[in-house]
């Protein structure tokens, strides 16, 4: 059972105590591409990298060595809607781990001499998209789908990264790294009282309420990014429902039928029967307040037109309904994924953070399992009739002339 409480400084804290020999947390900070200042796109990535250049009395090497000495397995990264800090460690080092993370958040050095290295890494990551055609396509597809800043690429834009100054980024850090809008989810072998004591250094963290824009969609459109590549990348995007919608589990079960494995419709129809693609899939790609379903196909120039037609047809065919056999297989797939995620405290901390960010509450695993099992064939097919996947945004990347 999870316990959730808002601390006096505005930080939302959640704990799921487990009889487990480790502790994991995810800290969501409300600094992502969607709320970056105009003209400073990519600032979230710059801040996240710059923070690790030292904090308090520790320089970059000292901070890394201190965390390594505690056995902390950690990651961090800036994304579209927020920046995440993830860590897993043994319970006996809990207090020292949070002392170090409090230093990172409250007393970062943000040294002038480290800024150019951080900028260089960010620019390299952005330019690497030219060697990742599928990622390049979906970055452009999101820009076409959203009228709001939700179409931004978390890696930023070259002009914004090059124009950023240390002072401007420091000021942005001061505005957006705030506990009001931040979420800390902890799972594992630690009690609530001990966790609160360990978090005392974070109580000095202050800031104004984080701001987020409302998602807004454009009208569906088609486009081509012409590139001299050996393969053609195809991307589709459809409005969908989010976790707060009553049809959410019906939508997820339908997606599992569509793209849940080697027996799924897309894999069977597009790859196995026709041999049109080397890769095909569909996946959720929504944001807070707006669901989105995307589909991907990788093929050749000669097969691109037929591949697109078959993918569109399979998406539309969902409106005709799924079978009892397909639904049964989909339920097994979703419940298996749920059980496997439950075995990892890292995964559980991640799902707790996502639930709190999107729903404002944590769904017990039993609730999710019961919702999956309790969604019958009639409910799934009724949802698909009422929410057909038609008239998508369509993008192609490669040596193709049109998307007809």
C-alpha positions in Angstrom: 0.0 0.0 0.0 1.4 3.4 -1.0 1.4 6.4 1.3 1.3 9.9 -0.3 1.8 13.3 1.4 2.6 16.8 0.3 5.5 18.2 2.4 5.5 21.8 3.7 7.7 23.0 0.8 5.4 21.6 -1.8 7.2 18.4 -2.7 4.8 15.5 -3.2 6.3 12.4 -1.5 5.1 8.8 -2.0 6.4 5.6 -0.3 5.5 2.0 -1.0 7.2 0.1 1.8 8.2 -3.4 0.9 10.1 -6.3 2.6 12.9 -5.9 0.1 16.7 -5.6 0.6 17.0 -2.4 -1.4 15.5 1.0 -1.9 14.8 2.8 -5.2 13.5 6.3 -5.9 12.5 8.5 -8.8 12.5 12.2 -8.4 10.5 14.1 -11.0 11.5 17.8 -11.3 9.1 20.0 -13.3 11.6 21.1 -15.8 11.1 19.8 -19.3 11.0 20.9 -22.9 7.3 22.0 -22.7 8.1 24.8 -20.2 11.4 26.0 -21.4 11.7 29.7 -22.2 11.4 30.7 -25.9 14.8 31.2 -27.3 16.4 28.8 -24.8 15.2 25.4 -26.1 17.4 22.6 -24.8 17.9 24.4 -21.4 16.5 21.4 -19.5 19.2 19.1 -21.0 21.9 21.7 -20.3 20.8 22.0 -16.7 20.7 18.3 -16.1 24.2 17.8 -17.4 25.6 20.9 -15.7 24.3 19.9 -12.3 26.6 16.9 -12.2 29.7 19.2 -12.4 29.7 19.5 -8.6 27.6 20.4 -5.6 28.4 21.9 -2.2 31.9 21.0 -1.2 32.3 18.4 -3.9 33.5 18.9 -7.5 32.3 16.6 -10.3 34.7 13.8 -9.5 34.1 14.1 -5.8 30.3 13.9 -6.2 30.6 10.9 -8.5 33.0 9.1 -6.2 30.8 9.8 -3.1 27.8 8.2 -4.8 29.8 5.3 -6.2 31.2 4.6 -2.7 27.7 4.2 -1.4 26.9 1.8 -4.2 24.2 4.0 -5.8 23.1 2.9 -9.2 21.8 6.1 -10.8 20.5 7.7 -13.9 19.1 11.1 -14.9 17.8 12.8 -17.9 15.7 15.7 -19.2 12.6 14.9 -21.2 9.6 16.5 -22.8 7.5 17.2 -19.6 10.0 16.9 -16.8 13.5 15.9 -15.7 14.0 12.5 -13.9 16.6 11.5 -11.3 16.6 7.7 -10.6 18.6 5.9 -7.9 18.8 2.4 -6.3 20.9 1.6 -3.2 20.9 -0.3 0.1 18.8 0.9 2.9 21.7 1.5 5.3 23.0 4.4 3.2 19.6 6.1 2.8 20.4 9.3 4.8 23.7 9.9 3.1 22.2 9.4 -0.4 19.5 12.0 0.2 22.1 14.4 1.7 24.0 14.2 -1.5 21.0 14.6 -3.7 19.9 17.6 -1.6 23.3 19.1 -2.3 22.8 18.5 -6.0 19.4 20.3 -6.0 20.0 23.1 -3.5 23.7 23.9 -3.9 24.8 23.0 -7.4 28.1 24.6 -8.4 27.1 25.1 -12.0 30.7 26.1 -12.8 31.4 28.4 -15.7 34.4 26.3 -16.8 32.1 23.2 -17.2 29.4 24.8 -19.3 31.0 24.5 -22.7 31.6 20.7 -22.2 27.9 20.3 -21.3 26.8 22.4 -24.4 29.1 20.3 -26.6 27.6 17.0 -25.4 24.0 18.4 -25.9 24.9 19.5 -29.5 26.4 16.1 -30.3 23.2 14.4 -29.0 21.1 16.6 -31.2 23.2 16.1 -34.3 23.2 12.4 -33.7 19.6 12.4 -34.9 20.8 12.7 -38.4 22.2 9.1 -38.0 19.0 7.9 -36.5 16.3 8.3 -39.2 13.4 6.8 -37.2 14.1 9.2 -34.3 14.4 12.1 -36.7 11.1 11.3 -38.3 9.2 11.0 -35.0 10.7 14.2 -33.7 9.3 16.0 -36.8 6.0 14.1 -36.5 5.4 15.4 -32.9 6.1 18.9 -34.1 3.4 18.5 -36.7 0.9 16.9 -34.3 1.1 19.5 -31.5 0.3 23.2 -31.7 1.4 23.5 -28.1 5.1 23.1 -26.9 4.4 19.4 -26.5 5.8 19.1 -30.0 9.3 20.2 -28.9 12.2 17.8 -29.0 13.7 17.3 -25.5 17.2 17.6 -27.0 16.4 21.2 -27.9 17.3 23.1 -31.0 20.8 23.9 -32.3 20.2 27.7 -32.3 18.9 27.7 -28.7 21.8 25.5 -27.5 24.4 27.7 -29.2 22.8 30.9 -27.9 22.5 29.8 -24.3 24.7 31.6 -21.8 25.7 30.3 -18.3 23.8 33.2 -16.7 20.6 32.5 -18.7 20.7 28.8 -17.8 21.4 29.5 -14.1 18.3 31.8 -14.0 16.2 29.2 -15.7 17.4 26.6 -13.1 16.3 29.0 -10.4 12.8 29.3 -12.0 12.0 25.7 -12.9 13.8 23.5 -10.4 11.1 23.9 -7.8 9.6 21.5 -5.2 6.1 22.8 -6.2 5.4 20.4 -8.9 8.2 18.0 -8.1 7.4 14.3 -7.1 9.5 11.9 -5.1 8.4 8.3 -5.2 10.3 5.7 -3.1 9.9 1.9 -3.0 11.6 -0.7 -0.9 12.8 -1.5 2.5 12.4 1.8 4.4 9.8 3.1 6.8 7.9 6.4 6.4 9.3 7.9 9.6 12.9 7.1 8.6 12.3 8.4 5.1 11.0 11.8 6.5 14.1 12.1 8.7 16.4 11.4 5.7 14.6 14.1 3.7 15.2 16.9 6.2 18.0 18.4 4.1 15.5 18.7 1.2 13.1 20.8 3.3 15.2 23.9 2.5 14.3 23.5 -1.2 12.0 26.3 -2.2 10.4 27.7 -5.3 7.3 28.9 -7.1 4.6 26.6 -8.6 5.7 25.0 -11.8 3.9 26.0 -15.0 2.7 23.6 -17.7 0.9 24.5 -21.0 -2.3 22.8 -22.1 -1.8 20.3 -25.0 -3.3 21.4 -28.3 -3.4 19.4 -31.5 -3.2 20.6 -35.0 -5.3 19.3 -37.9 -4.0 15.9 -39.3 -1.6 16.3 -42.2 0.9 14.4 -44.3 4.6 15.3 -45.0 7.8 13.8 -46.4 11.3 14.4 -45.1 13.5 13.6 -48.1 16.7 12.0 -47.2 19.2 9.9 -49.1 18.8 6.7 -47.0 18.7 3.0 -47.8 15.4 2.6 -46.0 12.1 4.5 -45.7 10.7 5.3 -42.3 6.9 5.6 -41.9 5.3 7.2 -38.9 1.6 7.5 -38.0 0.0 9.4 -35.1 -3.6 9.2 -33.9 -5.4 11.0 -31.0 -6.1 8.6 -28.2 -7.3 8.4 -24.6 -5.2 8.8 -21.5 -5.2 6.9 -18.1 -7.9 9.2 -16.8 -10.4 8.1 -19.5 -12.9 5.4 -18.7 -12.0 3.6 -22.0 -8.3 3.5 -21.1 -8.0 -0.2 -20.5 -10.0 -1.0 -23.6 -7.6 1.1 -25.6 -4.6 -0.6 -24.1 -6.0 -4.0 -24.8 -6.7 -3.0 -28.4 -3.2 -1.8 -28.7 -1.9 -5.1 -27.4 -4.0 -6.9 -30.1 -2.5 -4.5 -32.7 1.1 -4.6 -31.7 1.7 -6.9 -28.6 4.0 -9.5 -30.0 4.6 -11.8 -33.0 0.9 -12.9 -33.1 -0.2 -9.3 -33.2 -2.0 -7.8 -36.2 0.6 -5.4 -37.4 3.4 -8.0 -37.2 1.3 -10.7 -38.9 -0.2 -8.6 -41.7 2.6 -6.3 -42.5 5.7 -8.4 -41.9 4.8 -12.1 -41.9 2.2 -12.3 -44.6 3.6 -9.6 -47.0 7.2 -9.2 -46.0 6.9 -5.5 -46.4 9.0 -4.3 -43.4 12.0 -5.1 -41.3 10.3 -3.5 -38.3 6.7 -2.5 -37.4 5.1 -1.5 -34.1 2.5 0.7 -32.5 2.9 2.4 -29.1 1.4 5.0 -26.7 3.1 8.4 -26.9 0.7 10.8 -25.1 1.3 13.6 -22.7 -0.5 14.8 -19.6 -4.0 15.7 -20.7 -3.8 14.2 -24.2 -3.5 10.6 -25.3 -1.6 9.8 -28.5 -1.0 6.5 -30.4 1.9 6.3 -32.8 2.8 3.5 -35.3 6.1 2.9 -37.0 7.2 0.9 -40.1 10.7 0.6 -41.6 10.8 -0.6 -45.2 12.3 0.0 -48.7 11.5 2.8 -51.2 9.8 0.2 -53.5 7.5 -1.1 -50.7 6.8 2.2 -49.0 3.5 2.9 -50.7 2.1 -0.5 -50.1 3.4 -0.6 -46.5 1.7 2.7 -45.7 -1.6 1.4 -47.2 -1.5 -1.8 -45.2 -0.6 -0.1 -42.0 -3.5 2.4 -42.4 -5.9 -0.4 -43.2 -4.9 -2.4 -40.1 -5.4 0.6 -37.9 -8.9 1.3 -39.4 -9.8 -2.4 -39.2 -9.7 -2.2 -35.4 -13.1 -0.4 -35.6 -14.6 -3.7 -36.8 -13.7 -5.2 -33.4 -11.3 -7.8 -32.0 -12.0 -11.5 -31.3 -12.3 -13.3 -28.0 -9.1 -15.2 -28.7 -7.2 -11.9 -29.5 -8.5 -10.3 -26.3 -7.6 -13.3 -24.2 -4.0 -13.2 -25.5 -3.9 -9.4 -25.0 -4.9 -9.8 -21.3 -2.2 -12.4 -20.7 0.4 -10.1 -22.3 -0.6 -7.0 -20.3 -0.8 -8.9 -17.0 2.5 -10.6 -17.6 4.2 -7.2 -18.2 2.5 -6.0 -15.0 3.8 -8.9 -12.9 7.3 -8.5 -14.3 7.3 -4.8 -13.5 6.1 -5.6 -9.9 9.3 -7.6 -9.4 11.5 -4.5 -9.7 11.4 -1.7 -7.1 12.9 0.6 -9.7 10.0 -0.1 -12.0 7.5 0.4 -9.2 9.0 3.7 -8.3 8.8 4.8 -11.9 5.1 3.8 -12.2 4.3 5.6 -9.0 5.8 8.8 -10.3 3.9 8.5 -13.6 0.6 7.9 -11.9 1.1 10.9 -9.6 2.1 13.1 -12.4 -0.7 12.1 -14.8 -3.5 11.1 -12.4 -2.7 12.7 -9.1 -2.9 9.3 -7.4 -1.2 6.0 -7.4 -3.0 3.0 -8.8 -2.4 -0.2 -6.7 -1.2 -3.1 -8.9 -4.3 -5.0 -7.9 -6.5 -2.2 -9.3 -4.7 -2.3 -12.7 -4.9 -6.1 -12.8 -8.6 -6.1 -12.0 -9.3 -3.4 -14.6 -7.5 -5.5 -17.3 -9.3 -8.7 -16.4 -12.7 -6.9 -16.0 -12.6 -5.3 -19.4 -14.7 -7.6 -21.6 -15.0 -8.1 -25.3 -18.1 -6.0 -25.6 -16.4 -3.0 -23.8 -13.3 -3.2 -26.1 -15.3 -3.4 -29.3 -17.7 -0.6 -28.2 -14.7 1.6 -27.5 -13.2 0.8 -30.9 -16.5 1.7 -32.7 -16.7 5.0 -30.8 -13.0 5.8 -31.2 -11.9 4.6 -34.6 -8.2 5.1 -35.5 -8.7 7.1 -38.8 -7.3 10.2 -40.5 -3.9 10.2 -38.8 -0.9 12.5 -39.1 1.4 10.7 -41.6 5.1 11.2 -42.0 7.7 9.5 -44.2 11.5 9.9 -44.2 13.6 8.7 -47.1 13.9 8.8 -50.9 10.1 9.1 -51.6 8.2 11.7 -53.4 4.8 11.7 -51.7 2.7 10.1 -49.0 -0.4 9.1 -51.0 
